[in-house]
Amino acid sequence: MSGFSADWLALREAADTRARDRCAQLLAALTPGASASMQHAVAGREILDLGAGTGANFRYLQPRLAGAQRWTLVDHDAALLRVAASTDAALGTRVIELRTDLDSLPLPRRGLVTASALLDLVAADWLERLAARCRAADATVLFALTYDGRARCWPSEHDDAWLIAQFNRHQRTDKGFGPALGPAAADAAAASFARAGYSLRRAASDWRIGPDETALQAALLEGWAQAARAIAPAERARIDEWLQRRRHHLAQGRSRLVVGHEDLAGWLPA
């Protein structure tokens, strides 16, 4: 699985939180008393966080879910899990390679399986296996911040759409699970869990990044350019010129970015 540094995870956490707050109705559907027909409230149940990194998904969800919670954070990177555990001694952690060991990972019976910024990295067959395993465990699911291929920059530049198209092509390359779903992941996840019998709710959780967030913007722009160079090495000069223009907008305090994400909540009939 592709690795992410603790610095990058920290840099994006505030943008993640704002984006998720805008689709809070998904979380409300999983809390007790939200609906008379909602039978899979997660308060007091076991929660498994896949690809947990430094624990941002836990930090977001834990105070927003009512009642007692028993969390287990799973990641292939032991160092990131140690950062997560240092913030809460009650957290359970497990180092596991999700690509190869998903089938041996115990899922919480009638609990919650959750992940943030994971599904666009995985392959279609892996996602189908996850849906089947969640169905067998009668688990509720909540997947946040799945990149959906939409990205916009202001002020616009004539190569913005071309550059994002190269980035989206790169997102479909192998991230450790086989050919990644990339921008198709949100639709693929909804289809996989619907086939497994889940009722679903979807909501946009777009990043909206202002000109004051220079560090996050700079990291994103460089990441997009780096991916484009890998996909279109013959266009390196074009890519570098685009990056220089975008950095100029950022330095002038006028750069804004929107990056499209989607959250998905699902539960099984009572």
C-alpha angles and dihedrals in degrees: 000000000000112000127233124199123237088239092058092046090051092047094055099041098091091050089048092052094050091048094050093047088061091062098040091137088080091058091044089059089062098050125092115270094015092120136000089228094049106104101166104068109160104211112127094011135114116273125202117197114199120208088005099170111180093349104265092143090052092048090052099044104034097073092039097055115076124232135013117335133192109204131194117186117204127195139141091233112080092188092059091048090052088057089051094048092050090067096053124021091199094064117110115216133191128189109217138147102239093196094064105018105045092112092056095048112103111234119208112259107239088349133116126279111196141168138173126214092352113104097069088061097055133083125248095249092051090052091051090052091050092051091050093049092048089050092051090051092047086233128166113229136211120180117182137194101010107173110238103190099261119124130156133184130201128235087036124231125201093244097048095099093044093050093049089049089057090048091051090051088053090050088063093059123098113290093177100289098072124269104356123234090224112167091004093060099095093054092041092052092050090050094047095050093043089055088051089057101261128149107224144200123192131192137172116253100182123177111237106192120189132206092262092065094076098152094053093044092048092051092048095048092049091047092052091048093048091052091048091052089053092051098039108025092164089062096056094122091051091049094048091050090051091050092049091053092048092048089053091056089049093050089050091055096242104101120117128175134194118194117189121232135161134210123210129197123186140176138175126243115269 
